[in-house]
Amino acid sequence: MRRMSIDYGDVRTGIALADPLGITVYGLETITDYKNDKKILKRVEEIVEEYGVTDIVLGMPYNENGTSGERVEKTLAFKHKLKCKFNKLNIYEQDERYTSLWAEEEMIHLNVKKKNKKKVIDQLAAVNILKTFNDNEKNRID
């Protein structure tokens, strides 16, 4: 089993992977060149094949009060495209409220240079999405 997470955005999309045992999670890349879902899906397909991904965890950008907004609707539309393209994979949702705030704090802790912040923040958000999902799953099992 190998999981990846996606922090889907209008401009940038962060990707994170867990190791095959699901012990560690790391940021893989930030997709910045793509403004349309077709190209993002193509890159996700390459990652799925290269790393043997079995599960995709998609961050859901709910409003602070838990309601859905325009970003959630766009993300759900992207989830539908993922399900159509990767119908043999498990595709999960994970609430991503506060992941960007966590990522910003983490960048300060890691001393990320200002010029690299835009590239790194989405990867860190994807890392947090996958870590949270994995932690929640462990809590359900234990």
ChimeraX commands (.cxc) that place a marker at each C-alpha (Angstrom):
marker #1 position 0.00,0.00,0.00 radius 0.5
marker #1 position 1.32,3.44,-0.91 radius 0.5
marker #1 position -0.53,6.69,-0.34 radius 0.5
marker #1 position -0.19,10.09,-1.87 radius 0.5
marker #1 position -1.97,13.28,-0.98 radius 0.5
marker #1 position -2.97,16.22,-3.11 radius 0.5
marker #1 position -3.36,19.82,-2.00 radius 0.5
marker #1 position -5.34,20.96,-5.04 radius 0.5
marker #1 position -5.30,24.65,-5.88 radius 0.5
marker #1 position -6.09,27.15,-8.62 radius 0.5
marker #1 position -2.45,28.05,-9.22 radius 0.5
marker #1 position -0.37,25.38,-7.50 radius 0.5
marker #1 position -1.00,21.78,-6.49 radius 0.5
marker #1 position 1.10,20.18,-3.77 radius 0.5
marker #1 position 1.90,16.47,-3.79 radius 0.5
marker #1 position 3.12,14.36,-0.86 radius 0.5
marker #1 position 3.89,10.65,-0.58 radius 0.5
marker #1 position 4.10,8.19,2.27 radius 0.5
marker #1 position 6.77,5.53,2.27 radius 0.5
marker #1 position 5.50,2.01,1.38 radius 0.5
marker #1 position 5.05,1.15,5.07 radius 0.5
marker #1 position 3.16,4.38,5.74 radius 0.5
marker #1 position 5.59,5.45,8.45 radius 0.5
marker #1 position 6.96,8.67,7.00 radius 0.5
marker #1 position 5.40,11.30,4.77 radius 0.5
marker #1 position 7.37,13.68,2.58 radius 0.5
marker #1 position 6.65,16.44,0.10 radius 0.5
marker #1 position 7.30,15.26,-3.44 radius 0.5
marker #1 position 6.63,18.28,-5.62 radius 0.5
marker #1 position 4.52,21.30,-6.34 radius 0.5
marker #1 position 2.84,21.37,-9.72 radius 0.5
marker #1 position 3.04,25.00,-10.84 radius 0.5
marker #1 position 2.99,24.95,-14.62 radius 0.5
marker #1 position -0.50,23.60,-15.01 radius 0.5
marker #1 position -3.61,25.73,-15.02 radius 0.5
marker #1 position -5.92,22.95,-16.19 radius 0.5
marker #1 position -6.92,19.68,-14.62 radius 0.5
marker #1 position -5.99,17.58,-17.65 radius 0.5
marker #1 position -2.29,18.34,-17.21 radius 0.5
marker #1 position -2.48,17.89,-13.44 radius 0.5
marker #1 position -4.15,14.50,-13.90 radius 0.5
marker #1 position -1.43,13.48,-16.35 radius 0.5
marker #1 position 1.28,14.30,-13.79 radius 0.5
marker #1 position -0.65,12.51,-11.05 radius 0.5
marker #1 position -0.88,9.47,-13.34 radius 0.5
marker #1 position 2.90,9.51,-13.82 radius 0.5
marker #1 position 3.41,9.65,-10.05 radius 0.5
marker #1 position 0.88,6.86,-9.43 radius 0.5
marker #1 position 2.69,4.61,-11.91 radius 0.5
marker #1 position 6.22,5.50,-10.81 radius 0.5
marker #1 position 5.60,5.02,-7.08 radius 0.5
marker #1 position 2.92,2.31,-7.14 radius 0.5
marker #1 position 0.32,4.48,-5.40 radius 0.5
marker #1 position -2.78,2.63,-4.20 radius 0.5
marker #1 position -4.57,5.40,-2.28 radius 0.5
marker #1 position -5.04,9.10,-2.97 radius 0.5
marker #1 position -5.98,11.48,-0.16 radius 0.5
marker #1 position -7.42,14.75,-1.43 radius 0.5
marker #1 position -7.46,17.78,0.83 radius 0.5
marker #1 position -10.88,19.39,1.16 radius 0.5
marker #1 position -10.69,23.17,1.71 radius 0.5
marker #1 position -13.71,23.67,3.95 radius 0.5
marker #1 position -14.38,27.11,5.38 radius 0.5
marker #1 position -13.27,27.72,8.95 radius 0.5
marker #1 position -16.82,27.06,10.18 radius 0.5
marker #1 position -16.96,23.73,8.31 radius 0.5
marker #1 position -19.17,24.88,5.46 radius 0.5
marker #1 position -18.49,24.35,1.77 radius 0.5
marker #1 position -17.57,27.16,-0.56 radius 0.5
marker #1 position -16.39,27.63,-4.12 radius 0.5
marker #1 position -13.02,25.94,-3.42 radius 0.5
marker #1 position -14.77,22.82,-2.10 radius 0.5
marker #1 position -16.95,22.67,-5.21 radius 0.5
marker #1 position -13.88,22.90,-7.48 radius 0.5
marker #1 position -12.09,20.25,-5.42 radius 0.5
marker #1 position -15.10,17.92,-5.59 radius 0.5
marker #1 position -15.15,18.34,-9.38 radius 0.5
marker #1 position -11.44,17.43,-9.42 radius 0.5
marker #1 position -12.17,14.43,-7.17 radius 0.5
marker #1 position -14.74,13.22,-9.70 radius 0.5
marker #1 position -12.06,13.42,-12.42 radius 0.5
marker #1 position -9.66,11.47,-10.20 radius 0.5
marker #1 position -12.28,8.77,-9.63 radius 0.5
marker #1 position -12.93,8.46,-13.36 radius 0.5
marker #1 position -9.24,8.26,-14.25 radius 0.5
marker #1 position -8.13,6.09,-11.32 radius 0.5
marker #1 position -11.17,3.88,-10.77 radius 0.5
marker #1 position -9.07,1.09,-9.23 radius 0.5
marker #1 position -7.53,3.34,-6.58 radius 0.5
marker #1 position -9.03,4.32,-3.24 radius 0.5
marker #1 position -9.70,8.06,-3.18 radius 0.5
marker #1 position -10.33,9.67,0.19 radius 0.5
marker #1 position -11.10,13.18,1.42 radius 0.5
marker #1 position -9.34,14.90,4.31 radius 0.5
marker #1 position -10.35,18.20,5.87 radius 0.5
marker #1 position -7.49,20.59,5.15 radius 0.5
marker #1 position -8.54,23.52,7.30 radius 0.5
marker #1 position -5.48,25.16,8.83 radius 0.5
marker #1 position -2.96,23.16,6.74 radius 0.5
marker #1 position -1.64,26.33,5.10 radius 0.5
marker #1 position -1.25,27.98,8.50 radius 0.5
marker #1 position 0.61,24.91,9.76 radius 0.5
marker #1 position 2.76,24.94,6.59 radius 0.5
marker #1 position 3.65,28.61,7.09 radius 0.5
marker #1 position 4.72,27.93,10.67 radius 0.5
marker #1 position 6.72,24.91,9.52 radius 0.5
marker #1 position 8.52,27.01,6.89 radius 0.5
marker #1 position 9.58,29.45,9.61 radius 0.5
marker #1 position 10.85,26.54,11.69 radius 0.5
marker #1 position 12.73,25.12,8.67 radius 0.5
marker #1 position 14.13,28.54,7.68 radius 0.5
marker #1 position 12.76,28.27,4.13 radius 0.5
marker #1 position 14.02,31.16,2.03 radius 0.5
marker #1 position 11.40,33.66,0.86 radius 0.5
marker #1 position 11.98,32.84,-2.83 radius 0.5
marker #1 position 11.16,29.15,-2.18 radius 0.5
marker #1 position 8.07,29.64,-0.01 radius 0.5
marker #1 position 5.48,29.48,-2.79 radius 0.5
marker #1 position 6.97,26.24,-4.06 radius 0.5
marker #1 position 7.25,24.64,-0.63 radius 0.5
marker #1 position 4.00,25.69,1.07 radius 0.5
marker #1 position 1.76,23.47,-1.05 radius 0.5
marker #1 position 4.01,20.44,-0.54 radius 0.5
marker #1 position 3.97,21.01,3.21 radius 0.5
marker #1 position 0.18,21.38,3.15 radius 0.5
marker #1 position -0.02,18.05,1.27 radius 0.5
marker #1 position 2.28,16.48,3.88 radius 0.5
marker #1 position -0.01,17.69,6.66 radius 0.5
marker #1 position -3.09,16.37,4.84 radius 0.5
marker #1 position -1.58,12.90,4.56 radius 0.5
marker #1 position -0.18,12.86,8.10 radius 0.5
marker #1 position -3.57,13.88,9.49 radius 0.5
marker #1 position -5.33,11.21,7.44 radius 0.5
marker #1 position -2.88,8.52,8.56 radius 0.5
marker #1 position -3.12,9.62,12.21 radius 0.5
marker #1 position -6.92,9.58,12.09 radius 0.5
marker #1 position -6.85,6.10,10.58 radius 0.5
marker #1 position -4.53,4.82,13.32 radius 0.5
marker #1 position -6.87,6.27,15.94 radius 0.5
marker #1 position -9.83,4.48,14.34 radius 0.5
marker #1 position -8.00,1.14,14.32 radius 0.5
marker #1 position -6.41,1.28,17.79 radius 0.5
marker link #1:1,2 radius 0.2
marker link #1:2,3 radius 0.2
marker link #1:3,4 radius 0.2
marker link #1:4,5 radius 0.2
marker link #1:5,6 radius 0.2
marker link #1:6,7 radius 0.2
marker link #1:7,8 radius 0.2
marker link #1:8,9 radius 0.2
marker link #1:9,10 radius 0.2
marker link #1:10,11 radius 0.2
marker link #1:11,12 radius 0.2
marker link #1:12,13 radius 0.2
marker link #1:13,14 radius 0.2
marker link #1:14,15 radius 0.2
marker link #1:15,16 radius 0.2
marker link #1:16,17 radius 0.2
marker link #1:17,18 radius 0.2
marker link #1:18,19 radius 0.2
marker link #1:19,20 radius 0.2
marker link #1:20,21 radius 0.2
marker link #1:21,22 radius 0.2
marker link #1:22,23 radius 0.2
marker link #1:23,24 radius 0.2
marker link #1:24,25 radius 0.2
marker link #1:25,26 radius 0.2
marker link #1:26,27 radius 0.2
marker link #1:27,28 radius 0.2
marker link #1:28,29 radius 0.2
marker link #1:29,30 radius 0.2
marker link #1:30,31 radius 0.2
marker link #1:31,32 radius 0.2
marker link #1:32,33 radius 0.2
marker link #1:33,34 radius 0.2
marker link #1:34,35 radius 0.2
marker link #1:35,36 radius 0.2
marker link #1:36,37 radius 0.2
marker link #1:37,38 radius 0.2
marker link #1:38,39 radius 0.2
marker link #1:39,40 radius 0.2
marker link #1:40,41 radius 0.2
marker link #1:41,42 radius 0.2
marker link #1:42,43 radius 0.2
marker link #1:43,44 radius 0.2
marker link #1:44,45 radius 0.2
marker link #1:45,46 radius 0.2
marker link #1:46,47 radius 0.2
marker link #1:47,48 radius 0.2
marker link #1:48,49 radius 0.2
marker link #1:49,50 radius 0.2
marker link #1:50,51 radius 0.2
marker link #1:51,52 radius 0.2
marker link #1:52,53 radius 0.2
marker link #1:53,54 radius 0.2
marker link #1:54,55 radius 0.2
marker link #1:55,56 radius 0.2
marker link #1:56,57 radius 0.2
marker link #1:57,58 radius 0.2
marker link #1:58,59 radius 0.2
marker link #1:59,60 radius 0.2
marker link #1:60,61 radius 0.2
marker link #1:61,62 radius 0.2
marker link #1:62,63 radius 0.2
marker link #1:63,64 radius 0.2
marker link #1:64,65 radius 0.2
marker link #1:65,66 radius 0.2
marker link #1:66,67 radius 0.2
marker link #1:67,68 radius 0.2
marker link #1:68,69 radius 0.2
marker link #1:69,70 radius 0.2
marker link #1:70,71 radius 0.2
marker link #1:71,72 radius 0.2
marker link #1:72,73 radius 0.2
marker link #1:73,74 radius 0.2
marker link #1:74,75 radius 0.2
marker link #1:75,76 radius 0.2
marker link #1:76,77 radius 0.2
marker link #1:77,78 radius 0.2
marker link #1:78,79 radius 0.2
marker link #1:79,80 radius 0.2
marker link #1:80,81 radius 0.2
marker link #1:81,82 radius 0.2
marker link #1:82,83 radius 0.2
marker link #1:83,84 radius 0.2
marker link #1:84,85 radius 0.2
marker link #1:85,86 radius 0.2
marker link #1:86,87 radius 0.2
marker link #1:87,88 radius 0.2
marker link #1:88,89 radius 0.2
marker link #1:89,90 radius 0.2
marker link #1:90,91 radius 0.2
marker link #1:91,92 radius 0.2
marker link #1:92,93 radius 0.2
marker link #1:93,94 radius 0.2
marker link #1:94,95 radius 0.2
marker link #1:95,96 radius 0.2
marker link #1:96,97 radius 0.2
marker link #1:97,98 radius 0.2
marker link #1:98,99 radius 0.2
marker link #1:99,100 radius 0.2
marker link #1:100,101 radius 0.2
marker link #1:101,102 radius 0.2
marker link #1:102,103 radius 0.2
marker link #1:103,104 radius 0.2
marker link #1:104,105 radius 0.2
marker link #1:105,106 radius 0.2
marker link #1:106,107 radius 0.2
marker link #1:107,108 radius 0.2
marker link #1:108,109 radius 0.2
marker link #1:109,110 radius 0.2
marker link #1:110,111 radius 0.2
marker link #1:111,112 radius 0.2
marker link #1:112,113 radius 0.2
marker link #1:113,114 radius 0.2
marker link #1:114,115 radius 0.2
marker link #1:115,116 radius 0.2
marker link #1:116,117 radius 0.2
marker link #1:117,118 radius 0.2
marker link #1:118,119 radius 0.2
marker link #1:119,120 radius 0.2
marker link #1:120,121 radius 0.2
marker link #1:121,122 radius 0.2
marker link #1:122,123 radius 0.2
marker link #1:123,124 radius 0.2
marker link #1:124,125 radius 0.2
marker link #1:125,126 radius 0.2
marker link #1:126,127 radius 0.2
marker link #1:127,128 radius 0.2
marker link #1:128,129 radius 0.2
marker link #1:129,130 radius 0.2
marker link #1:130,131 radius 0.2
marker link #1:131,132 radius 0.2
marker link #1:132,133 radius 0.2
marker link #1:133,134 radius 0.2
marker link #1:134,135 radius 0.2
marker link #1:135,136 radius 0.2
marker link #1:136,137 radius 0.2
marker link #1:137,138 radius 0.2
marker link #1:138,139 radius 0.2
marker link #1:139,140 radius 0.2
marker link #1:140,141 radius 0.2
marker link #1:141,142 radius 0.2
view
